[in-house]
Amino acid sequence: MHPRWFLNPVVPGAHSTMKHRPEHGVLEGAGAGFCGNRAHHLMQRDVTMFSGRSRGRPSGARALTWLIGGLGLLALANHAVARRAEQRHPPEGSFMVVDGVRLHFSDRGTGSPVVLIHGNMVTGDDFNTSGVAQLLLQNHRVIIFDRPGFGYSDRPRGRMWTATQQAELLHKALRQLGAEQPVVVGHSWGAMVALAMAERYPKDVAGLAVVSGYYFPTLRPDVLLVGIAALPGIGDLLRYTVSPLFGWLMMPLLKRALFAPARVPEHFHEEYSTAMALRPSQIRATALDGALMIPGAMSLRRGYENLTMPVFIMAGDGDKVVFKRSAERLHARIPGSDLQIVQGAGHMVHHLAARQVQAAIKALSTSACPPSGLMRQRGMVEERRVSGSS
């Protein structure tokens, strides 16, 4: 359609006095001013509306820039907090390299060796905070490791770092240290490592103590949550940006859940470093170990009946992390094992019952005639329920 018919449609039977001059692209005559002004007004309105929509809604590129900038600032802040935490909590032990992995550990005291293996969210220093290590130092050589990725130990990529793989690494470390036939003690996730070591190297383990461990596969929604942070790529992005922030917000609730029904002890408030636990490197280790809980328990449960060394099992009756039922089932599967259920204690039962842990380890390390409750003959088992008091 010719432009003039759009600007000045002719009504049938009417006479138009407008003239169109194609060489100038304008209209002349009566009505030309009206139609020209109207067209100009319409074009101005469209331009104004378009520019208004552009100003009112940020472009995708601008939103992406803001997102990247915000994540970058979070990463810088988290890096600074992590470095400051390490300055305030420097390594107090020694370092050794095993299979190319740099491990942080402490080796103190004299006597029969005891190896302490910590759980998730904490480091080997948790056994110092609880008082267990100090009590054991009265009669034992006490060796404490930071598991791979925790504290100041490395966690190289390229390995799954299952409980069995961690047990193999720590077993080699013990051989380098010359610690022969130790009593192996594991708490929480560390109990899986202790069990894996006992199953794989039964002749090298004098006794086994597992505290608040996860021994049988169950449906765990928390594993699904941490599994996201364990994914390559997106997990790395999260642990350097939003995961530490989320961890700071959730930490008070997590602490209460770990100790419930008991109250969080003052010594834990004072000595536990949230900033160390929420470093990106340790978040990665925590997430990966959490994702490996269920498959780890599935692979270990087949060897429980074959354990021949003295075994001590402890759990809090109010444990809401792994539940005491798990300890009772393990006790039923290991002939001659000793079970203690501590009343009024939760998942961090060793903080409330440090002396009971010490007494059990002393009994395990007695190679001659173990006391009642640690007899290895089938059917001679004992379950004791004690109150939580250090």
Disulfide bonds with the S-S distance in Angstrom:
none
